[in-house]
Amino acid sequence: MRKETISEIIYNGKSTLRRGLQLFVVFLLLFCASLPAFAEIRPGDFSVSPFIGGFLFEGNQDLEHRPVYGLRVGYDFTKNWGLEAVFDYVRTNYKATDSTTDVFNYRLEGLYYILPNSRFVPFLAVGIGGMSIDSRDDAIDRHRAAFDYGAGLKYSLTERLSLRADVRHVLTFGSVYNNLEYTLGLSFSFGGPKARAASTVASGQMSQAAEIPPTPLNLRATPISDSQINLDWSTSAGAARYKIYRDGSYLTVTQVTTAPDTGLKASTRYCYMVSAADESDRESGRSNEACAVTLASAAVPAAVMEEQKTEAATVSAATSEKAYELEDIHFDFDKFNLKAEAREILNRHAEWLNKNKDVKLAIIIEGHCDERGTADYNMALGQRRASQAAKYLIGMGIDAGRITTISYGLELPLDPGHNEEAWAKNRRAHFVVK
């Protein structure tokens, strides 16, 4: 049997190590991707970002291309602007003499974040600093000023951890040399305001505490004339302002809990939602939907107008009295199928709705979830729960045109607790009569 030479042993060892590192990186990415992501740039955050990559020297510098290792330390002043100090190190050789040298790069860079609220945050960078070449073998050290520009991308893995990729064109002066640096690393953030959903994971269960104000509840819409509907809602603690949406589109913002909507069409149905926003303009989940029909045109005789007002008031009163008579149905964890108990409740709802056909009441079915899991997943699960309840009622003879479904996911818990009793209450479909 042929014995391996020392060089073969070293080569095979390096190959094994390289494959091991590749598998570790893949495992790390898969593990982090399974965690909930809370991507956003937060003013006041500090960050530490170790990285590794490659550094390509211009040929005139007579230096071989080598790996680069470094660290970035940053601070975000706003959601769009940040500043970072960068230090990195390259151990390389002169091509002509094969003598070893150490290259140090140090820069101060300004960052502009293009999509600060997304999971993928692309950004632009520009900076100024220097390059120092620590020559060995009694050669002369060189220190040069440097300018750089480039771009990067942050990908949120968890609330405080991001995967980060950067590319920089580094120009060093004296004679102008063009160098290219490309790196991949991790970015750890800390400090600053609390994240929108501070989460802790224990025994596979996730608890969340929202920083932004809770959703304003009990939104009401009252028709006043053929062109105006008045809105009012309850106060949300910590809210700096309230944003109003009409038929799904942004309408206006106000600092009080009442607002008129004017310039509307006569005898037309409009639906509204409201969200609370904090000083940073971050919104809570939207409120319940409140709909109203403007009165008939003023050209209608006064007696008819008064009759319409009386009818609208009667319907509104009936709705207020009966809106909370429809009992919630509940679901098992991570399920949207209807249990036997839920079907019995829906049978009673169908009977009640059929008895009130003359009043033309419409029903909104809200899908809700407990706090475990990501916001996106629970939003989809809540919609499935609401749709399943709607499908059952339609099968019981309720006109599909009377039913609207909406999902609030984990945004509007009935019970704010963090235990199984609270979670069981929050896995529900809630019925609102309009």
N, C-alpha and C positions, 0 to 999 in steps of 0.2 A: 504494500500500500504506500502511495506517495505521500510524503509529509508536506503539510502546507508551509510555505515560506512565511517569514515574519510579515512581509508586505501584504500577502494574501490574507493573513489573519487580521491585520489592521483594516484592510479593505472590507472584509466580510463583517467585522465588528461595526464599522461605520454604517454599512448597509442595514444591518439589524437595528441599530440605534435609530437610523432615519425612519425605517418602517414603524418602529415603536412610537416615535414622536408623531408620525402621521396618524396612526390609530388613536393616539391620545387626543389629538386635536379634533378628529371626527367625533369621538365620544363626548368631548367637552361641548362641542357645538350642538350635538343632538340633545344632551342633557339640558343645556341652557335654553334651547328652543322649546322644551316642554314646560318651562316655567312661565308664569304670567308676565307679560311685558307692559310697562307703564312708560311709554316713550314721550318725553317732552324735555325741552331745555328750560331750566328753572333759574330765574335771576337770583343771584346770591350764592349759587352752587360753586364749590371748589371741585377740581378733578385731578386725579393722578393717572397717567396713562403710560405704562411701560410698553415698549414695542420692539420688534425685530424686523429686519428686512434686508434690502440690498442697496449698495451705494456704487454708482457708476461714475468714474472719473473721466474727464476729457483726456484724450490721448496725449496732449501736450504736457500734462502734469506728470507723465511717466509713472503713474501709479496703477496698480492692478485693481480691478473691481473686486469688492469683498463684501461680506455681510456687515450690517450696521446694527448696533444695539443702542437703545436710548430710553429717555424718560421725558414726558411732557407734564408740566404742572400748570393748570389753568384756572381761570375764574370767569364766570359768566355775569356780565353787568346787566344785560337785558335778555329777553328771549331770542333776540337776533344777533347780539354782539358779545364776543368773548375775547379774552387775551390769554396767551400761553407762553411760558418760558420753555424752550426746548434745548436739551443737551443730548448729544449722541457721540458714539465712539466707533471708529473703524480701525482695525489692525490690518495693515496691508504691506505690500512689498514694492520697491522700485523695480521697474521692468529691466532697466539697464544693468543694475548691480545686484539685484535680488536681495538687497539689504532690507531689513524689516523697519517699519516706522509706524507710529501711532498718529491717527488723525482725529482731532476733536472738533465738533461743530457745536456752536451755541448761538441761539437766535431768540428773538422776542417776536411773536407772531400775533397779528390780529385776525380773528375769525368772524365770518358772517354766516349765520345759520339760515338756510333757505326755507326749510320746512320744520320749524322748531317744535311743532305739536304732533309730528308723526312718528311712527316707529322707525322709519328710515329718515335720518336727518342728514341731507347733503349740506356741505358747507364749502366756502372759499377761504383761502388763507393768503396772507402777505406778511413778510417779516424782514427784519434786518438783524445782523449779528456778525459773526466771524468764523474763520476756520484756522485752526492751529495744527501744524505738522511737526510732531516731535521726532526729529530726525535722529537716527542712531548712527553708530560707526563714525562719530566725530563730525557728522554733517551739520550744517547750519539750520537751526529751527526757523520756520517761516510762520508768520502770522498775517492773515489777510482779512480784510473786511468782506462781508458777504451779504447778498440780498437774495430773497427767495419768494416764490409765489407758487400756488398750486391749489389743490382741492382735496376733499376727503368725504368720507361717509361714515356716520355712526348708525349702528343697528342695535336697537335695544334688546337685551337678553332678559334683564330683570329691571326692577325699579331703579337700582343704583349701579347696574353693570351693563356696559355696552361693548360690542365688538366694533373695532375701528380700523379703517383702511385709509392711508394717506399717500399722496404723490406730491413731490416738490421738485421744482426746477431751481437749483441753487447756483447762483452766479458769484464767483469769488473774484476779487479785484486785485490789482497790481498789474498783471496781465489778466484779461477777462477769461475765466475758465467756466465752461458750462458743465455742471454736474447734475445727475438725476438721482433722487432718493425715493424709494418706494418701501412702505412699511405696513405691517399688520400688527395690531395689538389689542389690549383690553383697556377700557376706560372706567375707572371707579370714581363715582361722584359722592359728595357728602356735604353737609352743612346746608345753608339756604333754607327756604321755606319747606314745609312738609309737602310730600307728593300728594297728588289728588287722592290717591288711595294707598295709604300706608298699610302694608300687608305683612303678616307674619305667618309662617307655615309651620305647623306642628302636627305630627301624627297624621299627615296627609290632609289636614283641614286648614283652610285659609280664612282669616278674619280680616276685615277691611274697615278703616275709619276714614270717612271722606273729610277732606279739609274744607272744600267749598260748601256754601250754605246748602241746607236741605231744600228739596223741591217745594215751592209754594203750593199749598193744597187749597181745595174748595174754590176753584176758579168758577165764577158765575158770569153769564152773558145775558143781559136784559135788553130787549128791543125797546127803543124810546120813540122812534118815528119811522117814516119810510126810508130814511137815509142815515140813521144812527143807532148804534148798539153800545150800551155802556158795559164796561168790564170792571169787576172788582174781585179781589182775592185776599187771602190771609197773609200776614207778615211772615217773612222768612228770616230767622235770626242770622245776623252777620251779612246780610245782603246789602251791597252798595247801590244796586240798581236792579231793575226788572226788565227783561226783554220779552216783547210780545210777538207772537207768531199768528198769522191768519191763514187758514187753509194750507198750513205747512210751510209758508214763506215768511221770512222776517218782516215785521211791520214797523216797529218803533221801540224806543227804550224810555223808561220813566223811573223816577226815584220814589214815587208814591205807589200805593196799592189800588188805585183806581185809574181808569183811562177811558175816554170816549173814542169810539171809532166812527168817524163821520164820512160823508160822501159816498154812501153805499147805495146799492140798487134796491128799489122797493120789492117787497114780497120775495126776498132772496135769502137763502140759508147760508150762514157763515159760521165757521168753526175756529176756535181760538185755543192757544196754549201759551203758558207763561213759564219762563225760567228765571231763577235768581242768579245774579252774577256778583262776584266779589270784586275787590279793588283791582285785582289783576285781570279782570274781565273774563275770568273762567266761570263757566256756567254749571249749574246743577242740572240734573235731568229735568225734562219738561214736566209741567203739571198735568192734571187731568184735562181732557178736552171738554170745552164748553161750547155748545152750539146754540144759535138763535136765528129766527127768521124776522127780517125787517117787516114793518107794517106795510099795508097796502098804500098805494099812492094817495097823496092828499086830495086828488081829484075825486076820490070816492066820497059819497055823502057822509056828513059828520056822524049820522046815526050808525052807518055801517062801520065807520072807523071806530066808534066807541064799542060796537059789538065785537070787533076784531081784538081790540085791546082787552076787553073782558075775557074773551076766549083764550087769548095768550096768557093772561094772568091765571086763568083757571088751569090751563095745561101746566104752567110753571109750578103752580101750587101742588097739583097732583103729582108732578114729577118729583118735587122736593119731598113730598110725603112718602112716596113709594120707591125713591131711588135706592134706598138702603134696605128694602125688603127682600131683594134677591140675594140669597145666601151664596157665599163663596164656595167653590169646589176646590179640593186639594189633591195634590199629586205626590207620588213617591219620589225619592231622590233621583235626579237625572232621568225622570220619566215624563211622558206626556200622554200616556194612555189613560182612559177614563176608568176609574174603579166603580164597583157596583154602587157605592154610596154616592159618588158623583153623578151617576146616571139617574138615581132617584131624585136628587136635587134638581137636575136639569129637566126632568119630567114635570116637576112643579113649576119651574120657570116657564116652560112652554105653555102649560095650562094658563098661567097668569097672563102671558103675553097675548095668547089667543083671545082671552076675555077682554083685553084692552085694545083691540083692533080699531075701534071707533075713535080712540084718542090719538091714534097714529104715533104711539111712542116708539122711539128707536132705542137700540141697546148697544152700548159699547162694551166689548169684552176685553179686559186687560189681563195680559199674561205676566206673571211674576215668578221670581226664582229666589232661592236662598243665596247667601253671599259666597258660597264656595264655587270656584272656577273663575274663568276670565269673564270680563264684561261682554266681549263679543259673543262668546259661546252661550252665555245666559240670555243675551238678547234674542238669539235665534231660538233657544229652548222656550223662552216665554211666548214667542210668536207661535210655536207649535202647539203650546197648551191652549192659547186663545183660539187658534184655528180649529183645534179638535172639539172644543166646546161649541163653537159656531156651527161646525158640521153636524153635530148631534142635534142642535136646535132646529136647523134647517130640515133635517130628516124627520123632525116632529111636526113639520108643517109651518114653521115660522118663515115668513118672507125674507129671503137673503138680503133684500134691499133695506131691511130694518136693522141689519147687524153690521157693526164695524169692529174690527179687531185691531189691537195695538199691543206692543210688548214694551215693558219697562225693565225687563231683565232683573238685575239685582239692585236697581237704583232706588226703588221705593219699598223698602221692607215694612211690613205691618208691625213686626216686633223687632226692635234694634238689637236684641240679644245675640250672643255668639254661642249658642248651644242647640242641641237637637230639638228642644221644645220650641224655640224661636224659629228655627229653620223649617220645621213642619208647618207652622202658621204661614210662613212666607212663600211656600211652594203652592201657589194658588192661581185661580182665575177669578177675577173680580168683575162684577157686573154693574154698570152705570146706566141708568135709564134717562133718556133725554126727551 
